[in-house]
Amino acid sequence: MEAFVNYLNSIIWSSALIYLCLGTGLYFSIRTRFLQIRHFRHMIKLMFQGKSSDAGVSSFQALAISLSGRVGTGNIAGVATAIAMGGPGAVFWMWLVAFLGASTAYVEATLAQIYKEKDEKGMYRGGPAYFIEKAMGQKWYAWLFAACTIIAVPGYLPPVPLLRLVSVCRAFKPTVLSQPLKMLGAYPLLLGPLSSLSAWL
């Protein structure tokens, strides 16, 4: 089993992933006529308007929630490691992937908005599993994606917020008792619905 996992890991985390990310980002950038440049001013304007909805969250709340899932101590350590191993040129490639990846993120978010649904409580639900089923017409693939997410998320998400909370608590030089108390106080927010988390923003 370990050999099989290592084999899959060598395929996924290979040069093919780099070419796939860059190629997909370049394709969507061309098809959207580089919207990450054309709509940059509009994006900033919408972000700070702060319009909220009873069935969702505001633009700023959505941005803050999205950044909280992407930016952490791993990003800092990862950038430092990349520069240490690849030199200053690694910064250019990180910028390039981020620039082209913005169009990929836009397309994914747009599909999620188009194919989202309202549940019985009037709240919106959507995501890759929804537009895979509705746009691509592949219900089996949507169920497979959802099943893999359900299996992967419980093993990934609980440790990650805890590690970030530990890093934050250490920055404030906590006592032996204050650090666990801060972690226990913040952890329920991370496990709750987005509405409870966005209410703090």
N, C-alpha and C positions, 0 to 999 in steps of 0.2 A: 504493500500500500504506500509506504514511504517513497519507494522508487517511482511509483506512478505519479504521486503528487509532485515530486521533484521534476519528473518529465514534463508534466503540464506547466509547472512553474517556469521551466526553461523555454517553453514555447510562448507563454503569455508575456513574460517579462524579457522580451528579446527586442532586437532592432525592428521587428515587424510592428511592434506596438508604437514605436516612435514614428515610423512612416505612416501608420494608420491614423494616428492623432493629427499629424501635420497634414496629411492628405485630405482627411475629412474636414478639418478646419479650413484648409485652402479652398476646397470645393464649395462649402457653404458660404465662405466669404465672397467668392466670385458670384455665386448664385444670388446672394443678397446684396450685391454691389457694396461690399464692405460696410455693412450697417454699423459695425462697432466704431466707425469714424463718422459716418453720416448722421447717426442718431445720438451721438455722445451728449450734445447739449440738451436734447430732449430728454434723455435718460436722467441727467442730473436734475432737470426741472421736475420730472415726475417723482423722483426719489424724495425730494424735500417738500412736496405738496402735502404729504401725510394724509391723503384721503383714505378713510377706513370704511369697512363694510361689515354689516351684521353677519354676512355669510363668509367672511374671510378676514384678511389682515390688510393693513395699509402697505403702500409701496416701500416705505422705510422699514417697517416691521419685517416684510418679506426679505429685504436686503440683509437686515441684521441677522435674521434666522439663518439665511443662506450662508453668510460669512462665518457664523458660529460653527457651522458644520464643515467648513473648508479650511479655516485659518486656525492654527494652534501651535503648540510647541514643536510639533513634528515638522511644520513648514520652515521654522527657523533653523532647526537642526538639519533638515534636508537641504536647504539652500547652502548652509555653511559646509556641509559634506560635499555637495556638488562642486562648489568653488575650490575646496581643498583638493579634490580628486581631479577635476577637469580644468582648473584654472579660471581666469576671468572670462574666457569664452563661454563657459557654462551659463553665465548670466544672460548672454545674448540668446541662447537657445531656450532658456526659461521664459524670457520675454516674448520670443517668437511663438512658442507653444501657447502662452497665455493670450497673446493677441489673436491668433487664429482660433484658439479654443473658445473665444468669446462668441463667435458666430455659431459654433456648435451648441453652446449653452443656450443661445437665443432660440435656435430651431427647436431644441428639446422643450424649452419652456413654452414656446408658442403652441406646439402640439399638445402639451398638457393643458393649456388654456382652451384650446379648441374642443378637445374631447373630454373635458371634465364633466362631472355629473353632480347633481344635488342629492343628498341623502334625505332620510325622513326627518331629520332635524333642521333641514334647510342649509346645511353646511356643504361646501364643495369638496369633492373627492376626485382625485385624478392622479396622473403619473404615467410612467412608461407602460405599465401593464394595461392601462386603459387604452392608450392610443395604439399599442401593438395589436390589441384585439379589434378595435374599431377601424383604424386606418389601414392596417396591414391585413386584417381579416384572418389573423392566425391566432385563434383562441387557445390552442394547445401551447403555443410559444408564450402567450401572455400568462397562462397558468404556470408554466415552467419558470418564467421570470419571477412571478410572485412567490412561488414555492422556494426558489433559491434565495430570494430576499429575506423571507421569513426565517430560513435556516441560518443565513449569514449574519443578519442584523443583531440578534440576541447575543451572539458571541463577539461582535465587534463594538457595538455602541456602549454597553455598560462599562467596559474598561476605559474607553477613550475619555468620556466626561470625567471619570474619576482621576485619570492621569492629569487632565487639564486642571481640575480642582486642586490636586496636590501641588502642581506647579504654581498656581495662584496663591495658595495658602503659604507656601514656602517664601514667596516674594514678600509677604507681610511679616515674616519672622514670627510665626505663631508659637504659642506654647503647646505643650503636649496635649492638652485638653481642647484648646480652641480649634485646632486643625480638624479633628473628626467632627466637631459640632458644625463647623462651616460646611463641610462636605455633606453631612446629613441634611442640613438646611437647604442646600442648593440642588441636591440630587433629585428630589421629587419634581422640581420644575422641569428638569431635563427629560423625565419620563412621562410628563403630562402632555395634554394636547397642545397644539400650537397656539391656541387662543389664550391659554393660561400663561405661556411663556411670552407671547407678544404683548400681553397686558403690562409687562414691566418696562416696555420700550417707549 
